[in-house]
Amino acid sequence: MRLLVLVFFVLGSATAWALEPDEILADAALEQRARDLSQEIRCVVCQNEAIDSSNADLAKEMRLLVRERLVAGDSDQQVLDYLVARYGDFVLLRPPVKPGTYVLWFGPAAITILGILGVFVFLRRQRRPAAAAVQPLSAEEEARLAKLLDAPEGPDAERRGGAQARPAQEDTAERS
């Protein structure tokens, strides 16, 4: 039971691991604003992790920068605008929908739709009967086939040894 409680507290406090004591502000209201903002800002080193839970040096610098801007009197939006101006829209975990970020917002859906269409076309082609399906022989083809099947030596008799059989027959004709 104690182990379960310990695991619960360890996992529940995972975001607090990255925050170091020297980063915490004395004003509890400003600290809460800084923590809330840090949850919206992406660590540019870790890619999909908020700076609040990242241990990267750059994430620490960004957390300190957020706190400096808040202490200087910036609003939450001003802090976010400053970081976007410095690092681009990529720094936001939820970037705005605008032409520069259409790929981020609509790219996964477009790739999914293209994949579904590709599978649909593939399956549709698999079900379609082949153009050269088995068709009955024409009268001319049947006659040619019958001729080939009735021939005593077959169409490739010479390749199988028919050429060797003829000289032997000629030799016996000359001897008699």
C-alpha positions in Angstrom: 0.0 0.0 0.0 2.8 2.4 0.9 4.5 1.6 -2.5 1.3 2.5 -4.3 1.0 5.8 -2.5 4.7 6.6 -3.2 4.2 5.8 -6.9 1.1 8.1 -7.0 3.0 11.0 -5.5 6.0 10.5 -7.7 4.0 10.4 -10.9 1.7 13.2 -9.7 4.6 15.5 -9.1 6.5 14.8 -12.4 6.0 18.4 -13.6 7.7 19.7 -10.4 10.9 17.8 -11.1 12.1 20.4 -13.7 11.4 23.4 -11.6 14.3 24.3 -9.4 14.0 26.2 -6.1 16.0 29.2 -7.4 13.3 29.7 -10.1 10.3 30.0 -7.8 9.0 33.5 -7.3 8.2 34.9 -3.8 4.8 36.2 -5.0 2.4 33.2 -5.1 0.1 34.8 -7.6 3.0 35.6 -10.0 4.4 32.1 -9.5 1.0 30.6 -10.4 0.8 32.7 -13.6 4.3 31.7 -14.5 3.5 28.0 -14.0 0.3 28.4 -16.1 2.3 30.1 -18.9 5.0 27.5 -18.7 2.4 24.8 -19.4 1.6 26.5 -22.7 5.1 27.0 -23.9 7.0 24.3 -25.8 10.6 23.4 -25.0 12.4 23.9 -28.3 14.9 21.3 -27.3 12.5 18.5 -26.2 10.0 19.3 -29.0 6.7 18.2 -27.5 7.2 18.9 -23.8 6.2 22.0 -21.9 9.1 24.0 -20.4 7.5 23.5 -17.0 8.4 19.8 -17.1 11.6 19.9 -19.2 15.1 19.5 -17.7 16.8 21.1 -20.6 19.0 24.1 -20.0 17.2 26.1 -22.6 13.9 25.3 -20.9 15.3 26.6 -17.6 16.3 29.8 -19.3 12.9 30.2 -20.8 11.2 29.6 -17.4 13.4 32.3 -15.9 12.6 34.6 -18.9 8.9 34.1 -18.3 9.3 35.0 -14.6 11.4 38.0 -15.4 8.8 39.4 -17.8 6.0 38.8 -15.3 8.0 40.6 -12.5 8.6 43.4 -15.0 4.8 43.8 -15.2 4.0 42.2 -18.6 0.6 40.5 -19.1 0.4 36.8 -20.0 -0.3 37.7 -23.6 2.7 40.1 -23.7 5.0 37.3 -22.4 3.6 34.9 -25.0 4.0 37.5 -27.8 7.6 38.1 -26.7 8.5 34.4 -26.8 6.8 34.0 -30.2 8.7 37.0 -31.5 11.9 35.4 -30.3 11.3 31.7 -31.2 8.4 31.7 -33.6 5.0 30.1 -33.4 6.6 26.8 -32.8 7.2 27.7 -29.2 3.5 27.5 -28.4 2.1 24.1 -27.7 -1.2 25.3 -29.3 0.0 27.5 -32.2 -2.6 29.9 -33.8 -4.4 28.9 -37.0 -2.9 31.1 -39.8 -1.3 30.5 -43.2 2.1 29.8 -41.7 0.7 27.1 -39.4 -1.8 25.4 -41.8 0.6 22.5 -42.2 0.7 22.0 -38.4 -3.1 22.1 -38.1 -4.3 20.4 -41.3 -1.3 18.3 -42.4 -2.2 15.2 -40.3 -5.8 15.3 -41.5 -4.7 15.6 -45.1 -2.3 12.8 -44.8 -4.9 10.6 -43.2 -7.4 11.4 -46.0 -4.8 10.6 -48.7 -4.0 7.3 -47.0 -7.6 6.3 -46.8 -8.1 7.2 -50.5 -5.0 5.3 -51.4 -6.2 2.2 -49.6 -9.7 2.6 -51.2 -8.2 2.8 -54.7 -5.9 -0.2 -54.0 -8.7 -2.4 -52.8 -10.9 -1.3 -55.7 -8.3 -2.3 -58.2 -7.8 -5.6 -56.5 -11.5 -6.5 -56.8 -11.7 -5.5 -60.5 -11.5 -8.6 -62.8 -8.4 -8.7 -64.9 -8.8 -7.4 -68.4 -7.2 -10.5 -69.9 -9.5 -13.0 -68.1 -9.9 -16.5 -69.5 -11.9 -16.2 -72.7 -13.0 -19.1 -75.0 -10.7 -19.9 -77.9 -11.7 -18.8 -81.4 -12.3 -21.4 -84.1 -8.9 -20.6 -85.6 -7.1 -21.0 -82.3 -8.9 -24.3 -81.6 -7.9 -25.6 -85.0 -4.3 -24.7 -84.4 -4.3 -26.3 -81.0 -5.8 -29.5 -82.3 -3.1 -29.6 -85.0 -0.4 -29.1 -82.4 -1.8 -31.8 -80.2 -2.3 -34.3 -83.0 1.2 -33.9 -84.4 3.3 -37.0 -83.6 6.4 -35.2 -82.7 4.9 -32.0 -81.2 6.0 -28.4 -81.9 9.4 -28.6 -80.3 10.4 -32.1 -81.3 13.6 -30.9 -82.9 14.7 -29.3 -79.7 14.0 -32.4 -77.7 16.1 -34.7 -79.9 14.1 -35.0 -83.1 17.1 -33.7 -85.0 19.2 -36.5 -83.6 16.6 -39.1 -84.6 16.6 -38.1 -88.3 20.3 -38.8 -89.0 19.9 -42.2 -87.4 17.0 -43.0 -89.7 19.1 -41.7 -92.7 22.0 -44.0 -91.6 19.8 -47.0 -91.6 18.3 -46.2 -95.0 21.8 -45.9 -96.5 22.9 -49.2 -95.0 20.1 -51.2 -96.6 
